[in-house]
Amino acid sequence: RDRQPDEEEEPKKGMTGGDIVKRSFHKDGQAKYVTMWMALTDATPENSCLYVLPKKFDPGYSAGDNNSDDDDDKSDPLSRALPTKESYQNIRALPRPSGQSVLFT
């Protein structure tokens, strides 16, 4: 997830993860920010290419992360996205040859 709220807008006390997510998108749902990663050498699973969790398996992507200190498991985005051993099957490798790129929103 690429969360880059405007630098001049600090999160206000009491803001939820969902509020921060809303600031990362335009009103029509398009992302305000894009991050590009480019492979400088061939990136394969054997030499540590990128791994991602698709949006449909990441509960915090659209709803935001729960930053509550009440329950560590619920506030940890990784624990929420990968609650069981079986959920690790949703992780995808993104191998790329040298010079190819990946864009994230």
Phi and psi in degrees as a GROMACS rama.xvg file:
@    title "Ramachandran Plot"
@    xaxis  label "Phi"
@    yaxis  label "Psi"
@TYPE xy
-111.318  97.812  ASP-2
-108.307  106.694  ARG-3
-130.713  77.0146  GLN-4
-65.1831  156.555  PRO-5
-53.4882  135.715  ASP-6
-62.0163  -35.0476  GLU-7
-75.2156  -11.6455  GLU-8
-106.987  94.0171  GLU-9
-74.1372  143.239  GLU-10
-59.1741  134.245  PRO-11
-86.9591  151.412  LYS-12
-56.572  134.577  LYS-13
92.1242  -5.8754  GLY-14
-69.3391  140.254  MET-15
-93.9712  169.138  THR-16
-58.6774  -35.7443  GLY-17
-63.4389  -35.9775  GLY-18
-64.1557  -41.1017  ASP-19
-67.5967  -39.9752  ILE-20
-60.6792  -44.8386  VAL-21
-57.3792  -34.1595  LYS-22
-71.8008  -15.5174  ARG-23
-87.9929  -5.39968  SER-24
-127.476  149.742  PHE-25
-70.5005  165.196  HIS-26
-60.437  -27.4748  LYS-27
-84.9833  4.88253  ASP-28
93.8683  -6.76093  GLY-29
-77.2371  143.753  GLN-30
-67.5528  142.153  ALA-31
-81.8186  -24.6536  LYS-32
-129.449  149.397  TYR-33
-134.794  138.71  VAL-34
-113.496  136.146  THR-35
-115.068  133.858  MET-36
-117.755  128.846  TRP-37
-120.261  133.427  MET-38
-76.1112  119.543  ALA-39
-83.1218  -25.2681  LEU-40
-133.601  168.682  THR-41
-56.4482  127.569  ASP-42
-109.705  115.238  ALA-43
-125.476  165.073  THR-44
-58.7874  -28.2671  PRO-45
-71.8944  -28.3214  GLU-46
-118.207  24.8641  ASN-47
80.0007  62.1158  SER-48
-75.2017  176.986  CYS-49
-71.7275  147.214  LEU-50
-125.01  138.64  TYR-51
-133.686  161.625  VAL-52
-112.607  115.464  LEU-53
-57.0628  149.755  PRO-54
-49.8583  -41.8895  LYS-55
-66.1694  -16.3722  LYS-56
-103.254  1.00004  PHE-57
-108.975  100.005  ASP-58
-64.2899  -21.8581  PRO-59
-88.3736  -6.81059  GLY-60
-61.5467  -52.2845  TYR-61
-94.1892  -30.1616  SER-62
-89.8516  -16.9989  ALA-63
89.2909  162.075  GLY-64
-89.7107  141.852  ASP-65
-79.8368  112.878  ASN-66
-95.2325  20.8227  ASN-67
-69.698  142.56  SER-68
-89.4047  0.672872  ASP-69
-65.8717  -40.265  ASP-70
-139.825  110.941  ASP-71
-58.1578  -40.1372  ASP-72
-63.1731  -40.9014  ASP-73
-74.7133  -25.6116  LYS-74
-90.7226  -12.1556  SER-75
-85.5574  113.124  ASP-76
-57.6285  -36.4511  PRO-77
-67.3663  -41.1949  LEU-78
-65.7919  -34.216  SER-79
-71.8447  -37.974  ARG-80
-79.1735  -28.5543  ALA-81
-127.139  69.2974  LEU-82
-76.3877  -19.4803  PRO-83
-132.459  165.033  THR-84
-60.7722  -36.5785  LYS-85
-64.8181  -31.4376  GLU-86
-67.8146  -18.5105  SER-87
-65.7649  -16.9563  TYR-88
-67.8226  -14.4444  GLN-89
-82.6006  -12.5468  ASN-90
-69.4751  136.184  ILE-91
-120.023  135.588  ARG-92
-82.37  144.819  ALA-93
-122.037  71.5157  LEU-94
-66.33  144.279  PRO-95
-144.025  139.691  ARG-96
-74.7379  160.468  PRO-97
-51.0439  131.636  SER-98
94.4622  -16.796  GLY-99
-83.374  155.288  GLN-100
-130.058  167.722  SER-101
-131.38  135.828  VAL-102
-108.88  137.658  LEU-103
-120.92  143.925  PHE-104
